[in-house]
């Protein structure tokens, strides 16, 4: 859904995801009375830009999505707790901090049951959308990315905008299954998505025909193999997480285990 300029009166807002936006995208916070950038808004309504290219996407009461910088989004929704259940698609970009797979249960971390359920929901939605939309939509990508058993869960999410705890559990069980290849785990799919976003931008900005051909070749390789070498990433100028493309082998299957431990 395309981002649209926010308008008054102030609607009810729902956090949808944290995602990449085009460089220079204007934060919608100055239009909705968050108290951030109000002075700028009154002088021609030119809100501040989102310099990092990472934005919180919020949906208004009419169903339109808008990009907010982190400060504006946090002030609008009342703090970090509002984002516990929001999938983060920027977590494998350079500078995103230490990688922690949020799909794995965390014990003894002091989180409430509600917070942990929200984080599990965010991890499930992120994996579902990576496989069924974001990576599945890469031109000439491996057909194995889009996974038939996820289709009804994806349809349910598109209809309601959320997953039930049972649906989220099924999605995460697929991600954790020993039969799911390392290239189709959350971390690697995030690497693929992050790299593709950056490659698209680099291709739009490339002037020399030789560079355009090289970038298209890297994009085709990425789509076919769901990974890049470090040399390819450096030559393309990608800014990825230090652990990008470090594939983790799926856990060894126990004797007698089925091909998919999520079925039942």
C-alpha positions as CSV (number, residue, x, y, z in Angstrom):
1,X,0.0,0.0,0.0
2,X,1.6,3.4,-1.0
3,X,2.4,5.9,1.7
4,X,0.1,8.9,1.6
5,X,0.4,12.4,3.2
6,X,-1.2,12.4,6.7
7,X,-4.0,14.8,7.3
8,X,-5.9,16.3,10.3
9,X,-8.0,15.7,12.3
10,X,-5.8,13.3,14.2
11,X,-6.9,9.7,13.5
12,X,-6.5,6.6,15.6
13,X,-3.2,5.0,14.7
14,X,-2.0,1.4,14.5
15,X,1.6,0.4,14.3
16,X,2.1,-2.0,11.3
17,X,5.8,-2.6,10.8
18,X,9.3,-1.0,10.8
19,X,10.6,-1.0,7.3
20,X,12.7,0.7,4.7
21,X,11.5,3.8,3.0
22,X,13.1,5.9,0.2
23,X,15.8,8.3,1.3
24,X,14.3,11.7,1.7
25,X,10.9,10.4,2.8
26,X,9.2,13.0,5.0
27,X,8.1,12.1,8.5
28,X,4.3,12.4,8.8
29,X,4.7,13.4,12.5
30,X,4.6,17.1,11.8
31,X,1.1,16.7,10.3
32,X,-0.6,14.9,13.1
33,X,0.2,17.0,16.2
34,X,2.8,14.8,17.8
35,X,4.7,17.8,19.1
36,X,7.6,17.0,16.9
37,X,8.5,19.4,14.1
38,X,5.4,21.6,14.7
39,X,7.4,24.8,14.0
40,X,8.5,23.4,10.7
41,X,5.0,22.3,9.8
42,X,3.6,25.8,10.3
43,X,6.2,27.1,7.8
44,X,5.0,25.4,4.6
45,X,4.3,22.0,6.3
46,X,7.7,20.7,5.4
47,X,8.3,18.1,8.0
48,X,11.7,16.6,8.8
49,X,13.0,13.9,6.6
50,X,13.7,10.3,7.7
51,X,17.4,10.4,7.2
52,X,18.1,6.7,8.1
53,X,15.8,5.3,5.5
54,X,14.2,3.2,8.3
55,X,10.7,4.2,9.3
56,X,7.8,3.0,11.5
57,X,4.8,2.5,9.3
58,X,1.6,3.4,11.0
59,X,-2.0,3.0,9.7
60,X,-4.6,5.6,10.3
61,X,-8.3,5.0,10.9
62,X,-9.0,5.1,7.1
63,X,-6.5,2.3,6.4
64,X,-3.8,4.5,4.9
65,X,-0.2,3.9,5.8
66,X,2.2,6.7,6.7
67,X,6.0,6.8,7.5
68,X,7.2,8.1,10.9
69,X,10.6,8.6,12.3
70,X,11.3,6.8,15.6
71,X,10.8,9.8,17.9
72,X,7.5,10.8,16.3
73,X,6.2,7.3,16.3
74,X,7.1,6.7,19.9
75,X,5.5,9.9,21.0
76,X,2.4,9.3,19.0
77,X,1.8,5.8,20.4
78,X,3.1,6.3,23.9
79,X,6.4,4.5,24.2
80,X,8.3,1.4,23.2
81,X,5.7,-1.1,24.4
82,X,3.4,-0.2,21.5
83,X,6.0,-1.7,19.2
84,X,6.4,-5.1,20.9
85,X,4.1,-6.7,18.4
86,X,5.4,-4.9,15.3
87,X,7.7,-6.8,12.8
88,X,11.0,-5.1,12.1
89,X,12.3,-5.6,8.6
90,X,15.4,-3.5,9.1
91,X,17.1,-5.7,11.7
92,X,19.8,-7.0,9.3
93,X,20.9,-3.6,7.9
94,X,24.2,-2.2,8.9
95,X,24.1,-0.5,12.3
96,X,21.0,-2.3,13.5
97,X,22.8,-3.7,16.5
98,X,23.4,-7.2,17.7
99,X,21.2,-9.8,16.0
100,X,18.8,-11.7,18.2
101,X,16.4,-14.0,16.6
102,X,13.1,-12.9,18.1
103,X,11.4,-16.1,17.0
104,X,13.3,-18.0,19.8
105,X,11.8,-17.9,23.3
106,X,13.6,-15.8,25.8
107,X,13.5,-17.0,29.4
108,X,14.4,-14.9,32.5
109,X,14.5,-11.7,30.5
110,X,11.9,-10.0,32.7
111,X,9.3,-9.7,30.0
112,X,5.7,-10.2,30.8
113,X,3.6,-12.9,29.2
114,X,1.8,-10.3,27.1
115,X,5.1,-8.8,25.9
116,X,6.5,-12.1,25.0
117,X,3.3,-13.0,23.1
118,X,3.5,-9.7,21.3
119,X,7.1,-10.4,20.3
120,X,6.3,-13.9,19.1
121,X,3.4,-12.4,17.0
122,X,5.8,-9.9,15.5
123,X,8.3,-12.6,14.6
124,X,5.6,-14.7,13.0
125,X,4.2,-11.9,11.0
126,X,7.7,-10.9,9.8
127,X,8.5,-14.5,8.7
128,X,5.1,-14.9,7.0
129,X,5.5,-11.6,5.0
130,X,9.1,-12.3,4.1
131,X,8.2,-15.7,2.5
132,X,4.8,-14.7,1.0
133,X,5.5,-11.0,0.0
134,X,8.8,-9.4,0.4
135,X,11.2,-12.0,-0.7
136,X,8.6,-13.9,-2.8
137,X,8.1,-10.7,-4.8
138,X,11.8,-10.5,-5.9
139,X,11.9,-11.0,-9.6
140,X,13.1,-14.5,-10.6
141,X,13.4,-15.6,-7.0
142,X,13.5,-19.3,-6.1
143,X,9.9,-20.8,-6.2
144,X,10.6,-22.5,-2.9
145,X,10.3,-19.1,-1.1
146,X,6.5,-19.0,-1.4
147,X,5.3,-21.9,0.7
148,X,1.9,-23.5,0.1
149,X,1.2,-24.5,3.8
150,X,1.6,-20.8,4.6
151,X,-1.1,-19.7,2.1
152,X,-4.2,-20.0,4.5
153,X,-2.3,-18.2,7.3
154,X,-1.2,-15.5,4.9
155,X,-4.9,-15.1,3.7
156,X,-6.0,-14.9,7.3
157,X,-3.5,-12.2,8.1
158,X,-4.4,-10.1,5.0
159,X,-8.0,-10.3,6.0
160,X,-7.7,-9.4,9.7
161,X,-4.2,-7.7,10.0
162,X,-3.2,-10.0,12.8
163,X,-2.6,-13.7,13.6
164,X,-4.1,-15.6,16.5
165,X,-1.7,-17.2,18.9
166,X,-2.3,-20.6,17.3
167,X,-1.7,-19.2,13.8
168,X,1.5,-17.5,15.0
169,X,2.7,-20.7,16.6
170,X,2.2,-22.6,13.3
171,X,4.2,-20.0,11.4
172,X,7.0,-20.1,13.8
173,X,7.0,-23.9,13.8
174,X,7.5,-23.8,10.1
175,X,10.4,-21.4,10.5
176,X,12.0,-23.7,13.2
177,X,11.3,-27.0,11.4
178,X,14.4,-29.1,10.7
179,X,13.1,-29.5,7.1
180,X,13.3,-25.7,6.5
181,X,16.6,-24.9,4.8
182,X,19.0,-22.4,6.3
183,X,18.4,-20.1,3.3
184,X,14.7,-19.9,4.3
185,X,15.2,-19.1,7.9
186,X,14.3,-15.6,9.2
187,X,17.8,-14.2,9.4
188,X,18.8,-15.1,5.8
189,X,15.5,-14.0,4.3
190,X,16.0,-10.6,6.1
191,X,19.5,-10.5,4.5
192,X,18.0,-11.2,1.1
193,X,15.3,-8.5,1.5
194,X,17.8,-5.9,2.9
195,X,20.2,-6.6,0.1
196,X,17.6,-6.4,-2.6
197,X,16.3,-3.0,-1.3
198,X,19.8,-1.6,-1.4
199,X,20.5,-3.1,-4.8
200,X,17.4,-1.6,-6.3
201,X,18.4,1.8,-5.0
202,X,22.0,1.4,-6.3
203,X,20.6,0.4,-9.7
204,X,18.4,3.5,-9.9
205,X,21.4,5.7,-9.1
206,X,24.0,3.9,-11.3
207,X,25.0,6.0,-14.3
208,X,27.5,3.7,-16.1
209,X,26.2,0.9,-18.2
210,X,28.9,-1.5,-16.8
211,X,27.8,-0.8,-13.3
212,X,24.1,-1.3,-14.1
213,X,24.9,-4.7,-15.7
214,X,26.9,-5.7,-12.7
215,X,24.1,-4.8,-10.3
216,X,21.6,-6.7,-12.3
217,X,23.8,-9.7,-12.3
218,X,24.1,-9.6,-8.5
219,X,20.3,-9.2,-8.2
220,X,19.8,-12.3,-10.4
221,X,22.4,-14.3,-8.4
222,X,20.6,-13.3,-5.1
223,X,17.2,-14.3,-6.5
224,X,18.5,-17.7,-7.6
225,X,20.8,-18.6,-4.6
226,X,19.2,-16.5,-1.7
227,X,22.7,-15.6,-0.6
228,X,25.7,-13.5,-1.8
229,X,29.4,-13.8,-1.2
230,X,31.1,-11.1,0.9
231,X,33.0,-10.1,-2.3
232,X,29.7,-9.6,-4.2
233,X,28.3,-7.5,-1.3
234,X,31.4,-5.3,-1.1
235,X,31.6,-4.7,-4.8
236,X,27.9,-3.7,-4.9
237,X,28.4,-1.3,-1.9
238,X,25.9,-3.0,0.3
239,X,25.6,-2.0,4.0
240,X,24.5,-5.2,5.7
241,X,24.8,-6.7,9.2
242,X,28.2,-8.1,10.0
243,X,26.7,-11.6,10.2
244,X,24.9,-11.4,6.9
245,X,25.0,-14.7,4.9
246,X,26.4,-16.6,7.8
247,X,23.9,-19.5,7.3
248,X,23.1,-21.5,10.4
249,X,22.4,-25.2,9.7
250,X,19.0,-26.4,10.8
251,X,19.0,-28.6,13.9
252,X,19.5,-32.3,13.3
253,X,16.3,-34.2,13.1
254,X,15.5,-36.7,15.8
255,X,15.1,-40.4,14.7
256,X,11.7,-41.0,13.3
257,X,10.8,-37.2,13.1
258,X,8.6,-36.2,10.2
259,X,9.6,-33.8,7.4
260,X,7.7,-31.0,9.0
261,X,7.3,-30.8,12.8
262,X,4.6,-28.2,12.5
263,X,1.9,-30.5,11.2
264,X,-0.6,-32.0,13.5
